[in-house]
Amino acid sequence: MFMPQQQSTPLNPPLNPQFVLLMALACGLCAGSAYFNQPLIYSIQKSLSITADQAGLAVVLAQAGYGLGLMLLVPLGDLLNKRKLIVSLMVFAALSQILLSFSQNIIWLYTFTLCATFGAISAQILIPFASSISPASHSAAIVGKLMSGLVLGIILSRTFAGLVSTLWSWHWVYFSSGVATLLFAVLMWKKLPTTQPNPTLTILKTYQSLLQMARSEPHLIRRACAGAFGFAILSMIFTSMTFVLANPPYHFSDFEIGLFGLLGVIGIYSSSWSGKKVGLGKENKVALICISLMLLSCIPLFFAQQNIVLYACGVLMSYFGLTAFHVLNQNLVYRINPTARSRINAVYMTIYFSGAALGSLTAVYAWQQWGWHGCVSFALAYALAIYAIDRLDFKTMQDIEISSD
C-alpha cells in the first residue's frame, strides 16, 4: 500500500446506499450548474440584446465564481458546522439561480452568475465530509461514488441546458435548476449528520493554515499539480472539440457536438472503479493505469481529423484516465490530516482547477499556431509531466515510510 489509511472515524457504521446516492446526486446538481451557460451563449445574447463577447464573459465569470468559492468557502468546512454550511450554500446557489433566470440586463446576468457558481462549491465540502463519516474501509469507495455523481452532473449539464433552452428558453434552465437545488437542500438538511464547530479555529487561522499547509505538505502540492496537468489535457480536448468537429470533414452542428461530448459518461465508471481499487490498497497500480491511458490517448487523438472512431477512442481513454486519477489523488491527500480535509480539498482543488484554465488557453493558442496536431503535442507534454510528478511523489512517500519503520 502506498500510504497507511489515516481515517479519524474507523468505527463509523457503513452509510446507507440510498443516502450515498442522494449525496452523489446533490454533488452532480451543484457542480453541473456551473457549466449551464456554456451552450447558452447565443441564446443569452439574443435574449438580452448584447454581443456574443459579452454573453461569453458570463462563462468566464461562472468559472471565476467557482474558483473563488474553492479558495474562500471550502476551507470553512473545517471550522463551521458542515451540515449548516453545505445547506446554506445550496440555498444561496438556488436563490441566485432563480434570480438569474429573471435576468433582463447584463448587470443582473453577471451578478447572479457569479453568485450562483460561488455557492455551487457545496459539493467540494460534501465529498470530504462524506469521507469523514464513512468507515475507514469504505471511505475511498464513497469518494469514488460521489465523484461519479459530480462527473455525471457536469457532463449532463450542457445537454440539459441545451435541451431546455431549445424547448422553452434559457431562463427555464436556471429556474428549474434553482428549484431542484432548493429541494435537495431540504433533503440534505434532513439526512446529513450534524457536526460541531471547531473551537480551536478562527476564520483567520483557517485561511492562514492554507498557506502553512501548502508549504509544509509537498505531497499535497505534488498530487495537486499532477491532477492539474491531467485536467489541462481534458480541458484542452473539450475546448478544441468544436474546432475539430465543426470544421471539415465532419461539419457537426452544435447539438451533434454536444452529443459527442457525452462520451465523458465513462467518467462515472472510472471514478467508481478508482475508488474501489484505492480502497483495496492498489494506489500505485491505479496511478500507472491512469497515466498510461492519458499518454496512449495521444495516439488515436492524433488522427482525430481523419477518423471519428479514433477520435472517440482517444476522448474515452483520456477521460477515463483523468477522472480515475482525480479520485486517486483525492483519496491520497485526504489521508494527510483527517481533521483538515476541507482545507486540504481547498488547496488541492484550487490548484487542480487552474489546470482547466491552462488547458483552455493551450487549446486556443496551439490551434491558432499549429492546428490540431499542436494541441495533441501539448497533451503529450502534459501527460509526461504527470508521469514525472507522480513517480517522484510515490518514490518520496515510499522512502518516508521506509525511514519511519
Sequence and secondary structure as in RCSB ss.txt:
>XXXX:A:sequence
MFMPQQQSTPLNPPLNPQFVLLMALACGLCAGSAYFNQPLIYSIQKSLSITADQAGLAVVLAQAGYGLGLMLLVP
LGDLLNKRKLIVSLMVFAALSQILLSFSQNIIWLYTFTLCATFGAISAQILIPFASSISPASHSAAIVGKLMSGL
VLGIILSRTFAGLVSTLWSWHWVYFSSGVATLLFAVLMWKKLPTTQPNPTLTILKTYQSLLQMARSEPHLIRRAC
AGAFGFAILSMIFTSMTFVLANPPYHFSDFEIGLFGLLGVIGIYSSSWSGKKVGLGKENKVALICISLMLLSCIP
LFFAQQNIVLYACGVLMSYFGLTAFHVLNQNLVYRINPTARSRINAVYMTIYFSGAALGSLTAVYAWQQWGWHGC
VSFALAYALAIYAIDRLDFKTMQDIEISSD
>XXXX:A:secstr
  S    S TT     HHHHHHHHHHHHHHHHGGGTTGGGHHHHHHHHT  HHHHHHHHHHHHHHHHHHHHHTGG
GGGTS HHHHHHHHHHHHHHHHHHHTT  SHHHHHHHHHHHHHHTTHHHHHHHHHHHTS TTTHHHHHHHHHHHH
HHHHHHHHHHHHHHHHHS HHHHHHHHHHHHHHHHHHHHHHS      TT  HHHHHHHHHHHHHH HHHHHHHH
HHHHHHHHHHHHHHHHHHHHSSTTT   HHHHHHHGGGGGHHHHHHHHHHHHHHTT HHHHHHHHHHHHHHTHHH
HHTTTT HHHHHHHHHHHHHHHHHHHHHHHHHHHTS GGGHHHHHHHHHHHHHHHHHHHHHHHHHHHHHH HHHH
HHHHHHHHHHHHHHHHHHHHHHHHHHHHH 
